[in-house]
Amino acid sequence: MAYSAPRTTTRPSSQRHPLVATAMVLPLAALLVVVFGGWDAVVTQASSVGVMLGR
């Protein structure tokens, strides 16, 4: 068998700065809120959870 050198690959760090991650997610989140009317759903769910917790 022929000798093959070990593969060495350098990968960039898999962690992103939190602001970069936020900037990537916000446009999609805004689109989903507009398309599905998310604010009403969020308020309704938060209200329901608040009632269940007795607040």
All heavy atoms as TSV, in Angstrom:
chain	resi	resn	atom	element	x	y	z
A	1	MET	N	N	0.824	-1.192	0.000
A	1	MET	CA	C	0.000	0.000	0.000
A	1	MET	C	C	0.864	1.249	0.000
A	1	MET	O	O	1.925	1.266	0.588
A	1	MET	CB	C	-0.880	0.032	1.240
A	1	MET	CG	C	-1.989	-0.940	1.232
A	1	MET	SD	S	-3.229	-0.333	2.366
A	1	MET	CE	C	-4.411	-1.561	2.091
A	2	ALA	N	N	0.344	2.246	-0.634
A	2	ALA	CA	C	1.063	3.509	-0.690
A	2	ALA	C	C	0.827	4.293	0.592
A	2	ALA	O	O	-0.233	4.234	1.195
A	2	ALA	CB	C	0.608	4.314	-1.887
A	3	TYR	N	N	1.860	5.015	0.982
A	3	TYR	CA	C	1.747	5.845	2.180
A	3	TYR	C	C	1.025	7.132	1.811
A	3	TYR	O	O	1.341	7.777	0.825
A	3	TYR	CB	C	3.141	6.171	2.731
A	3	TYR	CG	C	3.095	7.164	3.865
A	3	TYR	CD1	C	2.718	6.767	5.138
A	3	TYR	CD2	C	3.429	8.487	3.650
A	3	TYR	CE1	C	2.669	7.663	6.173
A	3	TYR	CE2	C	3.384	9.396	4.681
A	3	TYR	CZ	C	3.001	8.984	5.954
A	3	TYR	OH	O	2.951	9.877	6.984
A	4	SER	N	N	0.007	7.482	2.596
A	4	SER	CA	C	-0.674	8.760	2.348
A	4	SER	C	C	-0.507	9.637	3.586
A	4	SER	O	O	-0.606	9.167	4.726
A	4	SER	CB	C	-2.152	8.546	2.054
A	4	SER	OG	O	-2.772	7.891	3.131
A	5	ALA	N	N	-0.231	10.867	3.338
A	5	ALA	CA	C	-0.024	11.813	4.431
A	5	ALA	C	C	-1.356	12.091	5.127
A	5	ALA	O	O	-2.415	12.059	4.503
A	5	ALA	CB	C	0.556	13.110	3.878
A	6	PRO	N	N	-1.314	12.311	6.423
A	6	PRO	CA	C	-2.558	12.610	7.133
A	6	PRO	C	C	-3.157	13.926	6.647
A	6	PRO	O	O	-2.436	14.861	6.289
A	6	PRO	CB	C	-2.133	12.707	8.594
A	6	PRO	CG	C	-0.672	12.958	8.564
A	6	PRO	CD	C	-0.160	12.339	7.309
A	7	ARG	N	N	-4.455	13.950	6.618
A	7	ARG	CA	C	-5.132	15.163	6.168
A	7	ARG	C	C	-5.163	16.178	7.308
A	7	ARG	O	O	-5.555	15.870	8.418
A	7	ARG	CB	C	-6.562	14.863	5.756
A	7	ARG	CG	C	-6.646	13.997	4.547
A	7	ARG	CD	C	-8.068	13.808	4.164
A	7	ARG	NE	N	-8.162	12.880	3.040
A	7	ARG	CZ	C	-9.289	12.565	2.460
A	7	ARG	NH1	N	-10.410	13.071	2.902
A	7	ARG	NH2	N	-9.299	11.736	1.451
A	8	THR	N	N	-4.748	17.347	6.981
A	8	THR	CA	C	-4.833	18.419	7.971
A	8	THR	C	C	-5.607	19.563	7.335
A	8	THR	O	O	-5.191	20.117	6.328
A	8	THR	CB	C	-3.439	18.914	8.399
A	8	THR	OG1	O	-2.723	19.330	7.258
A	8	THR	CG2	C	-2.670	17.821	9.118
A	9	THR	N	N	-6.731	19.839	7.910
A	9	THR	CA	C	-7.535	20.957	7.411
A	9	THR	C	C	-7.745	21.927	8.556
A	9	THR	O	O	-7.978	21.536	9.698
A	9	THR	CB	C	-8.895	20.486	6.886
A	9	THR	OG1	O	-9.572	19.826	7.937
A	9	THR	CG2	C	-8.748	19.553	5.710
A	10	THR	N	N	-7.644	23.166	8.239
A	10	THR	CA	C	-7.912	24.181	9.255
A	10	THR	C	C	-9.295	24.740	8.996
A	10	THR	O	O	-9.601	25.212	7.901
A	10	THR	CB	C	-6.864	25.307	9.201
A	10	THR	OG1	O	-6.877	25.876	7.902
A	10	THR	CG2	C	-5.483	24.773	9.516
A	11	ARG	N	N	-10.123	24.620	10.003
A	11	ARG	CA	C	-11.489	25.121	9.889
A	11	ARG	C	C	-11.609	26.391	10.693
A	11	ARG	O	O	-11.040	26.496	11.776
A	11	ARG	CB	C	-12.479	24.086	10.414
A	11	ARG	CG	C	-12.497	22.832	9.573
A	11	ARG	CD	C	-13.412	21.804	10.135
A	11	ARG	NE	N	-14.757	22.337	10.251
A	11	ARG	CZ	C	-15.761	21.698	10.813
A	11	ARG	NH1	N	-15.559	20.515	11.339
A	11	ARG	NH2	N	-16.945	22.241	10.872
A	12	PRO	N	N	-12.350	27.331	10.170
A	12	PRO	CA	C	-12.559	28.540	10.964
A	12	PRO	C	C	-13.358	28.204	12.219
A	12	PRO	O	O	-14.038	27.192	12.290
A	12	PRO	CB	C	-13.353	29.452	10.032
A	12	PRO	CG	C	-13.917	28.566	8.996
A	12	PRO	CD	C	-13.023	27.370	8.906
A	13	SER	N	N	-13.265	29.064	13.171
A	13	SER	CA	C	-13.983	28.865	14.426
A	13	SER	C	C	-15.473	28.752	14.149
A	13	SER	O	O	-16.037	29.493	13.351
A	13	SER	CB	C	-13.729	30.048	15.361
A	13	SER	OG	O	-14.507	29.916	16.520
A	14	SER	N	N	-16.126	27.806	14.815
A	14	SER	CA	C	-17.539	27.585	14.558
A	14	SER	C	C	-18.417	28.507	15.394
A	14	SER	O	O	-19.627	28.450	15.295
A	14	SER	CB	C	-17.895	26.128	14.850
A	14	SER	OG	O	-17.662	25.846	16.211
A	15	GLN	N	N	-17.826	29.332	16.229
A	15	GLN	CA	C	-18.609	30.239	17.049
A	15	GLN	C	C	-18.645	31.612	16.404
A	15	GLN	O	O	-17.633	32.123	15.954
A	15	GLN	CB	C	-18.031	30.339	18.449
A	15	GLN	CG	C	-18.146	29.050	19.219
A	15	GLN	CD	C	-17.609	29.203	20.630
A	15	GLN	OE1	O	-16.937	30.167	20.934
A	15	GLN	NE2	N	-17.914	28.248	21.473
A	16	ARG	N	N	-19.852	32.180	16.395
A	16	ARG	CA	C	-20.020	33.523	15.857
A	16	ARG	C	C	-20.204	34.491	17.002
A	16	ARG	O	O	-20.671	34.126	18.071
A	16	ARG	CB	C	-21.254	33.595	14.963
A	16	ARG	CG	C	-21.126	32.850	13.683
A	16	ARG	CD	C	-22.336	33.139	12.805
A	16	ARG	NE	N	-22.216	32.472	11.542
A	16	ARG	CZ	C	-22.738	31.289	11.284
A	16	ARG	NH1	N	-23.413	30.654	12.194
A	16	ARG	NH2	N	-22.582	30.732	10.104
A	17	HIS	N	N	-19.891	35.718	16.745
A	17	HIS	CA	C	-20.157	36.759	17.731
A	17	HIS	C	C	-21.675	36.887	17.871
A	17	HIS	O	O	-22.406	36.791	16.889
A	17	HIS	CB	C	-19.551	38.082	17.260
A	17	HIS	CG	C	-19.540	39.124	18.310
A	17	HIS	ND1	N	-20.638	39.882	18.598
A	17	HIS	CD2	C	-18.569	39.518	19.155
A	17	HIS	CE1	C	-20.346	40.715	19.577
A	17	HIS	NE2	N	-19.097	40.504	19.931
A	18	PRO	N	N	-22.177	37.088	19.076
A	18	PRO	CA	C	-23.632	37.169	19.275
A	18	PRO	C	C	-24.315	38.233	18.409
A	18	PRO	O	O	-25.427	38.032	17.950
A	18	PRO	CB	C	-23.774	37.510	20.758
A	18	PRO	CG	C	-22.526	36.977	21.385
A	18	PRO	CD	C	-21.455	37.127	20.348
A	19	LEU	N	N	-23.652	39.352	18.176
A	19	LEU	CA	C	-24.264	40.389	17.332
A	19	LEU	C	C	-24.385	39.936	15.881
A	19	LEU	O	O	-25.354	40.266	15.207
A	19	LEU	CB	C	-23.459	41.692	17.417
A	19	LEU	CG	C	-23.536	42.420	18.756
A	19	LEU	CD1	C	-22.649	43.659	18.730
A	19	LEU	CD2	C	-24.975	42.792	19.078
A	20	VAL	N	N	-23.414	39.166	15.415
A	20	VAL	CA	C	-23.480	38.650	14.044
A	20	VAL	C	C	-24.628	37.657	13.933
A	20	VAL	O	O	-25.412	37.688	12.977
A	20	VAL	CB	C	-22.140	37.984	13.645
A	20	VAL	CG1	C	-22.256	37.303	12.294
A	20	VAL	CG2	C	-21.037	39.021	13.633
A	21	ALA	N	N	-24.757	36.787	14.918
A	21	ALA	CA	C	-25.853	35.816	14.905
A	21	ALA	C	C	-27.199	36.522	14.964
A	21	ALA	O	O	-28.144	36.145	14.266
A	21	ALA	CB	C	-25.702	34.858	16.086
A	22	THR	N	N	-27.300	37.560	15.778
A	22	THR	CA	C	-28.548	38.326	15.876
A	22	THR	C	C	-28.870	39.000	14.555
A	22	THR	O	O	-30.021	38.983	14.103
A	22	THR	CB	C	-28.435	39.379	16.995
A	22	THR	OG1	O	-28.127	38.721	18.219
A	22	THR	CG2	C	-29.728	40.148	17.152
A	23	ALA	N	N	-27.867	39.573	13.927
A	23	ALA	CA	C	-28.085	40.244	12.641
A	23	ALA	C	C	-28.521	39.254	11.566
A	23	ALA	O	O	-29.253	39.619	10.646
A	23	ALA	CB	C	-26.810	40.960	12.203
A	24	MET	N	N	-28.102	38.011	11.679
A	24	MET	CA	C	-28.502	37.006	10.702
A	24	MET	C	C	-29.943	36.543	10.931
A	24	MET	O	O	-30.666	36.236	9.985
A	24	MET	CB	C	-27.565	35.803	10.776
A	24	MET	CG	C	-26.158	36.091	10.304
A	24	MET	SD	S	-25.016	34.760	10.669
A	24	MET	CE	C	-25.691	33.447	9.683
A	25	VAL	N	N	-30.371	36.496	12.180
A	25	VAL	CA	C	-31.678	35.939	12.517
A	25	VAL	C	C	-32.799	36.968	12.407
A	25	VAL	O	O	-33.924	36.618	12.039
A	25	VAL	CB	C	-31.628	35.329	13.938
A	25	VAL	CG1	C	-32.995	34.965	14.430
A	25	VAL	CG2	C	-30.726	34.118	13.936
A	26	LEU	N	N	-32.520	38.223	12.724
A	26	LEU	CA	C	-33.578	39.234	12.771
A	26	LEU	C	C	-34.367	39.400	11.468
A	26	LEU	O	O	-35.595	39.496	11.525
A	26	LEU	CB	C	-33.007	40.583	13.224
A	26	LEU	CG	C	-32.807	40.704	14.723
A	26	LEU	CD1	C	-32.207	42.063	15.061
A	26	LEU	CD2	C	-34.103	40.501	15.475
A	27	PRO	N	N	-33.741	39.429	10.300
A	27	PRO	CA	C	-34.549	39.558	9.079
A	27	PRO	C	C	-35.537	38.399	8.895
A	27	PRO	O	O	-36.689	38.617	8.515
A	27	PRO	CB	C	-33.518	39.579	7.947
A	27	PRO	CG	C	-32.273	40.052	8.599
A	27	PRO	CD	C	-32.307	39.521	9.994
A	28	LEU	N	N	-35.110	37.189	9.175
A	28	LEU	CA	C	-36.004	36.041	9.050
A	28	LEU	C	C	-37.118	36.115	10.089
A	28	LEU	O	O	-38.282	35.856	9.785
A	28	LEU	CB	C	-35.229	34.732	9.207
A	28	LEU	CG	C	-36.079	33.463	9.151
A	28	LEU	CD1	C	-36.794	33.357	7.805
A	28	LEU	CD2	C	-35.235	32.248	9.417
A	29	ALA	N	N	-36.774	36.496	11.302
A	29	ALA	CA	C	-37.782	36.616	12.355
A	29	ALA	C	C	-38.814	37.679	11.986
A	29	ALA	O	O	-40.014	37.472	12.170
A	29	ALA	CB	C	-37.116	36.949	13.678
A	30	ALA	N	N	-38.358	38.800	11.459
A	30	ALA	CA	C	-39.284	39.868	11.064
A	30	ALA	C	C	-40.197	39.387	9.936
A	30	ALA	O	O	-41.402	39.674	9.939
A	30	ALA	CB	C	-38.500	41.103	10.634
A	31	LEU	N	N	-39.649	38.658	8.986
A	31	LEU	CA	C	-40.461	38.136	7.890
A	31	LEU	C	C	-41.526	37.177	8.413
A	31	LEU	O	O	-42.686	37.239	8.012
A	31	LEU	CB	C	-39.567	37.428	6.871
A	31	LEU	CG	C	-40.300	36.766	5.705
A	31	LEU	CD1	C	-40.958	37.816	4.823
A	31	LEU	CD2	C	-39.341	35.910	4.900
A	32	LEU	N	N	-41.154	36.296	9.327
A	32	LEU	CA	C	-42.119	35.349	9.878
A	32	LEU	C	C	-43.212	36.057	10.676
A	32	LEU	O	O	-44.374	35.648	10.638
A	32	LEU	CB	C	-41.405	34.317	10.754
A	32	LEU	CG	C	-40.506	33.341	10.005
A	32	LEU	CD1	C	-39.748	32.467	10.983
A	32	LEU	CD2	C	-41.305	32.504	9.033
A	33	VAL	N	N	-42.849	37.113	11.389
A	33	VAL	CA	C	-43.848	37.877	12.147
A	33	VAL	C	C	-44.850	38.504	11.196
A	33	VAL	O	O	-46.061	38.463	11.431
A	33	VAL	CB	C	-43.161	38.938	13.024
A	33	VAL	CG1	C	-44.162	39.958	13.536
A	33	VAL	CG2	C	-42.462	38.274	14.196
A	34	VAL	N	N	-44.363	39.064	10.100
A	34	VAL	CA	C	-45.261	39.720	9.139
A	34	VAL	C	C	-46.147	38.692	8.444
A	34	VAL	O	O	-47.357	38.878	8.314
A	34	VAL	CB	C	-44.438	40.518	8.094
A	34	VAL	CG1	C	-45.318	40.986	6.951
A	34	VAL	CG2	C	-43.755	41.699	8.770
A	35	VAL	N	N	-45.563	37.584	8.020
A	35	VAL	CA	C	-46.312	36.582	7.260
A	35	VAL	C	C	-47.363	35.890	8.113
A	35	VAL	O	O	-48.502	35.706	7.691
A	35	VAL	CB	C	-45.347	35.541	6.644
A	35	VAL	CG1	C	-46.119	34.372	6.055
A	35	VAL	CG2	C	-44.489	36.199	5.571
A	36	PHE	N	N	-46.994	35.530	9.336
A	36	PHE	CA	C	-47.904	34.749	10.166
A	36	PHE	C	C	-48.608	35.553	11.251
A	36	PHE	O	O	-49.318	34.975	12.070
A	36	PHE	CB	C	-47.144	33.581	10.819
A	36	PHE	CG	C	-46.662	32.571	9.830
A	36	PHE	CD1	C	-45.321	32.472	9.516
A	36	PHE	CD2	C	-47.553	31.732	9.189
A	36	PHE	CE1	C	-44.861	31.542	8.610
A	36	PHE	CE2	C	-47.116	30.801	8.271
A	36	PHE	CZ	C	-45.774	30.703	7.980
A	37	GLY	N	N	-48.425	36.865	11.263
A	37	GLY	CA	C	-49.072	37.666	12.290
A	37	GLY	C	C	-48.593	37.294	13.674
A	37	GLY	O	O	-49.382	37.090	14.594
A	38	GLY	N	N	-47.299	37.195	13.830
A	38	GLY	CA	C	-46.699	36.660	15.034
A	38	GLY	C	C	-46.943	37.439	16.307
A	38	GLY	O	O	-46.997	36.860	17.371
A	39	TRP	N	N	-47.090	38.751	16.226
A	39	TRP	CA	C	-47.232	39.516	17.467
A	39	TRP	C	C	-48.489	39.108	18.217
A	39	TRP	O	O	-48.473	38.975	19.438
A	39	TRP	CB	C	-47.233	41.012	17.208
A	39	TRP	CG	C	-45.876	41.524	16.837
A	39	TRP	CD1	C	-45.539	42.160	15.688
A	39	TRP	CD2	C	-44.673	41.429	17.613
A	39	TRP	NE1	N	-44.204	42.460	15.694
A	39	TRP	CE2	C	-43.648	42.020	16.865
A	39	TRP	CE3	C	-44.362	40.878	18.856
A	39	TRP	CZ2	C	-42.337	42.097	17.332
A	39	TRP	CZ3	C	-43.055	40.953	19.318
A	39	TRP	CH2	C	-42.067	41.556	18.555
A	40	ASP	N	N	-49.572	38.923	17.500
A	40	ASP	CA	C	-50.812	38.508	18.165
A	40	ASP	C	C	-50.639	37.141	18.830
A	40	ASP	O	O	-51.100	36.924	19.952
A	40	ASP	CB	C	-51.975	38.445	17.175
A	40	ASP	CG	C	-52.343	39.815	16.641
A	40	ASP	OD1	O	-52.082	40.799	17.356
A	40	ASP	OD2	O	-52.886	39.891	15.524
A	41	ALA	N	N	-49.971	36.239	18.145
A	41	ALA	CA	C	-49.757	34.907	18.702
A	41	ALA	C	C	-48.856	34.961	19.932
A	41	ALA	O	O	-49.116	34.279	20.929
A	41	ALA	CB	C	-49.145	33.993	17.647
A	42	VAL	N	N	-47.811	35.777	19.877
A	42	VAL	CA	C	-46.900	35.893	21.016
A	42	VAL	C	C	-47.630	36.477	22.218
A	42	VAL	O	O	-47.500	35.984	23.342
A	42	VAL	CB	C	-45.671	36.749	20.653
A	42	VAL	CG1	C	-44.863	37.101	21.895
A	42	VAL	CG2	C	-44.802	36.036	19.641
A	43	VAL	N	N	-48.416	37.518	21.995
A	43	VAL	CA	C	-49.156	38.138	23.095
A	43	VAL	C	C	-50.163	37.156	23.680
A	43	VAL	O	O	-50.295	37.038	24.904
A	43	VAL	CB	C	-49.856	39.429	22.614
A	43	VAL	CG1	C	-50.831	39.945	23.648
A	43	VAL	CG2	C	-48.820	40.490	22.277
A	44	THR	N	N	-50.847	36.427	22.832
A	44	THR	CA	C	-51.834	35.451	23.305
A	44	THR	C	C	-51.166	34.355	24.128
A	44	THR	O	O	-51.651	33.995	25.215
A	44	THR	CB	C	-52.580	34.825	22.110
A	44	THR	OG1	O	-53.194	35.870	21.368
A	44	THR	CG2	C	-53.620	33.836	22.566
A	45	GLN	N	N	-50.053	33.838	23.639
A	45	GLN	CA	C	-49.358	32.774	24.363
A	45	GLN	C	C	-48.804	33.286	25.689
A	45	GLN	O	O	-48.904	32.609	26.710
A	45	GLN	CB	C	-48.222	32.195	23.514
A	45	GLN	CG	C	-48.691	31.384	22.339
A	45	GLN	CD	C	-49.421	30.130	22.761
A	45	GLN	OE1	O	-49.125	29.541	23.786
A	45	GLN	NE2	N	-50.398	29.725	21.976
A	46	ALA	N	N	-48.215	34.474	25.668
A	46	ALA	CA	C	-47.665	35.026	26.905
A	46	ALA	C	C	-48.770	35.269	27.921
A	46	ALA	O	O	-48.599	35.022	29.116
A	46	ALA	CB	C	-46.920	36.324	26.612
A	47	SER	N	N	-49.910	35.729	27.455
A	47	SER	CA	C	-51.040	35.953	28.344
A	47	SER	C	C	-51.521	34.638	28.947
A	47	SER	O	O	-51.790	34.556	30.151
A	47	SER	CB	C	-52.172	36.628	27.570
A	47	SER	OG	O	-53.330	36.679	28.341
A	48	SER	N	N	-51.608	33.620	28.130
A	48	SER	CA	C	-52.051	32.310	28.617
A	48	SER	C	C	-51.083	31.737	29.644
A	48	SER	O	O	-51.499	31.189	30.669
A	48	SER	CB	C	-52.190	31.331	27.448
A	48	SER	OG	O	-53.148	31.792	26.537
A	49	VAL	N	N	-49.799	31.856	29.382
A	49	VAL	CA	C	-48.807	31.357	30.322
A	49	VAL	C	C	-48.875	32.149	31.620
A	49	VAL	O	O	-48.787	31.590	32.717
A	49	VAL	CB	C	-47.390	31.426	29.710
A	49	VAL	CG1	C	-46.319	31.149	30.747
A	49	VAL	CG2	C	-47.274	30.447	28.561
A	50	GLY	N	N	-49.070	33.454	31.517
A	50	GLY	CA	C	-49.194	34.282	32.717
A	50	GLY	C	C	-50.392	33.879	33.562
A	50	GLY	O	O	-50.309	33.826	34.794
A	51	VAL	N	N	-51.511	33.562	32.902
A	51	VAL	CA	C	-52.696	33.129	33.631
A	51	VAL	C	C	-52.448	31.779	34.315
A	51	VAL	O	O	-52.823	31.564	35.462
A	51	VAL	CB	C	-53.914	33.049	32.675
A	51	VAL	CG1	C	-55.084	32.349	33.344
A	51	VAL	CG2	C	-54.302	34.444	32.224
A	52	MET	N	N	-51.767	30.869	33.604
A	52	MET	CA	C	-51.472	29.556	34.189
A	52	MET	C	C	-50.555	29.678	35.398
A	52	MET	O	O	-50.673	28.920	36.354
A	52	MET	CB	C	-50.825	28.642	33.162
A	52	MET	CG	C	-51.796	28.038	32.185
A	52	MET	SD	S	-51.136	26.670	31.213
A	52	MET	CE	C	-49.491	27.145	30.831
A	53	LEU	N	N	-49.632	30.622	35.345
A	53	LEU	CA	C	-48.710	30.797	36.460
A	53	LEU	C	C	-49.329	31.624	37.591
A	53	LEU	O	O	-48.715	31.790	38.634
A	53	LEU	CB	C	-47.425	31.463	35.988
A	53	LEU	CG	C	-46.575	30.638	35.017
A	53	LEU	CD1	C	-45.387	31.445	34.515
A	53	LEU	CD2	C	-46.106	29.357	35.682
A	54	GLY	N	N	-50.516	32.155	37.360
A	54	GLY	CA	C	-51.199	32.907	38.386
A	54	GLY	C	C	-50.760	34.348	38.519
A	54	GLY	O	O	-50.789	34.924	39.587
A	55	ARG	N	N	-50.354	34.941	37.422
A	55	ARG	CA	C	-49.928	36.338	37.471
A	55	ARG	C	C	-50.918	37.217	36.773
A	55	ARG	O	O	-51.545	36.919	35.864
A	55	ARG	CB	C	-48.560	36.509	36.822
A	55	ARG	CG	C	-47.509	35.767	37.588
A	55	ARG	CD	C	-46.163	36.028	37.009
A	55	ARG	NE	N	-45.192	35.289	37.786
A	55	ARG	CZ	C	-43.921	35.546	37.784
A	55	ARG	NH1	N	-43.449	36.497	37.051
A	55	ARG	NH2	N	-43.106	34.840	38.514
